Amino acid sequence: RGGAGLIKACTENAKVPCIQTGTGICHIYIDESADIEKALNIVENAKTSRPSVCNAYEVIVVNENIAKEFLPLLKTRLVENRAQKGLIPVELRLDEKAQAIIEGKNAGENDFDTEFLDYILGVKIVSDVNEAVAHISAHSTGHSEAIITENQANARAFTMSVDSAAVYVNASTRFTDGGEFGLGCEMG
């Protein structure tokens, strides 16, 4: 159990059969009806409490109708406030639409398909919950995904359409853990 490098080393060098876990390219979708403060608290927890684990999210998908309000606050919370406190700031890797709203590094070709396991976050803007689900379906490893919303219809559409081991509404992807689920230790 571990990151992609450890998994690869074990499978390539093991002299006995081994069980391996998959990677965790997890997503959080910020719906247009999201409670902003709740969303900021959840995304901060899900990325910065321990970014080197498989249940930390790697991509934030933001509805275009809330992006102009939410993204500057996200940057303040994850980049500027952390730097002021002497903490490692999160590097934002932005798609073209997000670049028009805030400053950050351009998202590269593989940034939505990478488990960073670090203070790096891909940022994607979408038009609605259906486009968010389509993006997640194309880039997820099926580990954990979350929607932050106050709209029950969008929450239902998301949870019924996303095919991952754990799908959350208004909760951090960091809950995907044997101990958090009350199941004890984990096995791949």
VOGU-3710 file (C-alpha; in Angstrom, 3 decimals, decimal comma):
1> rggaglikac> 0,000/0,000/0,000  1,482/3,310/-0,998  2,109/5,717/-3,840  2,529/4,819/-7,490  6,339/4,548/-7,163  6,167/2,036/-4,311  3,463/0,021/-6,050  5,517/-0,113/-9,245  8,682/-1,125/-7,368  6,850/-3,938/-5,584
11> tenakvpciq> 5,146/-5,337/-8,658  8,352/-5,190/-10,728  10,684/-6,605/-8,055  8,603/-8,881/-5,835  9,661/-12,531/-5,719  6,307/-13,570/-4,270  2,741/-12,689/-5,308  1,609/-9,310/-3,997  -1,647/-7,426/-3,720  -1,479/-3,838/-4,910
21> tgtgichiyi> -3,688/-0,829/-4,428  -4,601/1,608/-7,139  -3,872/5,291/-7,312  -6,177/8,009/-6,094  -6,906/10,756/-8,575  -9,764/12,152/-6,503  -11,989/15,103/-7,426  -14,150/17,656/-5,659  -16,854/19,394/-7,695  -17,957/22,836/-6,479
31> desadiekal> -21,536/23,201/-7,671  -23,059/26,594/-8,441  -25,240/26,280/-5,309  -22,329/25,479/-2,969  -22,041/27,192/0,392  -18,735/29,030/-0,173  -17,388/28,820/3,389  -18,298/25,137/3,655  -16,615/24,486/0,303  -13,421/26,299/1,329
41> nivenaktsr> -13,206/24,354/4,595  -13,737/21,026/2,852  -11,270/21,646/0,028  -8,613/22,887/2,440  -8,981/19,744/4,543  -9,064/17,397/1,569  -5,858/18,811/0,054  -3,676/20,104/2,858  -4,319/17,870/5,879  -2,066/15,235/4,286
51> psvcnayevi> -1,506/15,692/0,546  0,684/12,599/0,114  -2,136/10,088/0,609  -4,429/8,473/-1,935  -7,614/10,038/-0,495  -6,392/13,633/-0,866  -8,032/15,159/-3,921  -5,921/16,140/-6,917  -8,440/18,081/-9,034  -11,061/20,656/-8,177
61> vvneniakef> -13,851/21,040/-10,715  -15,721/24,342/-10,386  -19,041/25,388/-11,898  -18,570/28,438/-14,134  -21,449/30,266/-12,420  -19,594/30,355/-9,085  -15,991/30,375/-10,361  -15,474/34,181/-10,349  -16,487/34,340/-6,691  -14,961/31,048/-5,530
71> lpllktrlve> -11,551/30,861/-7,247  -10,071/34,075/-5,757  -11,128/32,839/-2,300  -9,631/29,423/-3,029  -6,332/31,026/-4,037  -6,322/33,186/-0,912  -7,013/30,166/1,325  -4,671/27,608/-0,253  -1,862/29,802/-1,571  -1,601/33,212/0,082
81> nraqkglipv> -2,812/32,386/3,616  -0,650/29,271/3,789  2,442/31,187/2,633  1,791/33,919/5,235  1,625/31,241/7,956  4,931/29,717/6,825  3,156/26,652/5,399  3,699/25,179/1,957  1,331/26,932/-0,477  -0,672/24,845/-2,933
91> elrldekaqa> 0,444/25,198/-6,547  -2,648/25,751/-8,711  -2,541/24,315/-12,227  -5,313/26,068/-14,115  -7,272/25,313/-17,265  -7,835/28,216/-19,703  -11,097/29,367/-18,110  -9,592/29,430/-14,616  -6,554/31,372/-15,906  -8,923/34,142/-16,969
101> iiegknagen> -10,003/34,507/-13,308  -6,886/33,943/-11,171  -3,143/33,639/-11,620  -1,482/30,253/-11,496  0,465/27,786/-13,545  -1,037/26,584/-16,832  -2,412/23,060/-16,540  -0,244/20,726/-18,579  -1,368/17,896/-20,806  -1,234/15,318/-17,984
111> dfdtefldyi> -2,230/17,457/-15,002  -5,765/16,069/-14,860  -4,441/12,496/-15,025  -1,735/12,749/-12,356  -1,766/11,693/-8,732  0,468/14,480/-7,445  0,643/13,342/-3,798  1,856/16,872/-3,113  0,707/20,466/-2,648  -0,393/20,645/-6,295
121> lgvkivsdvn> -3,989/21,009/-7,468  -5,502/20,842/-10,942  -8,322/23,363/-11,481  -11,016/22,774/-14,123  -14,084/24,933/-14,829  -17,245/23,294/-16,188  -20,712/24,460/-17,194  -22,824/22,121/-15,039  -22,985/18,911/-13,006  -23,163/16,794/-16,177
131> eavahisahs> -19,914/18,231/-17,522  -18,332/17,733/-14,082  -19,366/14,069/-14,113  -18,021/13,655/-17,661  -14,659/15,169/-16,657  -14,445/12,956/-13,576  -15,383/9,858/-15,603  -12,591/10,616/-18,070  -9,870/11,298/-15,474  -10,734/9,538/-12,206
141> tghseaiite> -9,113/6,372/-10,911  -12,387/5,457/-9,198  -11,180/6,139/-5,659  -13,149/9,031/-4,096  -15,099/11,995/-5,436  -17,196/14,695/-3,757  -19,745/17,332/-4,670  -20,204/20,460/-2,593  -23,762/21,652/-3,165  -26,970/22,838/-1,546
151> nqanaraftm> -29,007/21,540/-4,513  -30,462/18,102/-3,825  -31,164/17,369/-7,514  -27,513/18,039/-8,411  -26,318/15,981/-5,433  -28,473/13,077/-6,593  -27,346/13,394/-10,229  -23,706/13,407/-9,104  -23,968/10,467/-6,715  -25,953/8,380/-9,206
161> svdsaavyvn> -23,564/9,094/-12,105  -20,057/9,011/-10,607  -18,550/5,520/-10,540  -16,052/5,585/-7,687  -15,549/3,534/-4,534  -16,699/6,461/-2,372  -18,867/9,386/-3,475  -19,555/12,180/-0,988  -21,952/15,099/-0,678  -20,581/18,048/1,318
171> astrftdgge> -17,729/16,031/2,820  -13,979/15,641/2,379  -12,497/12,824/0,303  -10,176/12,261/3,274  -12,974/10,218/4,898  -12,137/7,305/2,588  -10,094/5,360/5,094  -10,564/2,106/6,972  -10,325/3,817/10,331  -12,727/6,626/9,379
181> fglgcemg> -15,243/4,066/8,095  -14,895/2,086/11,355  -13,467/-0,898/9,494  -9,961/-0,963/10,971  -6,928/-1,439/8,761  -7,050/-1,338/4,983  -5,981/-3,867/2,393  -5,424/-3,175/-1,256
//
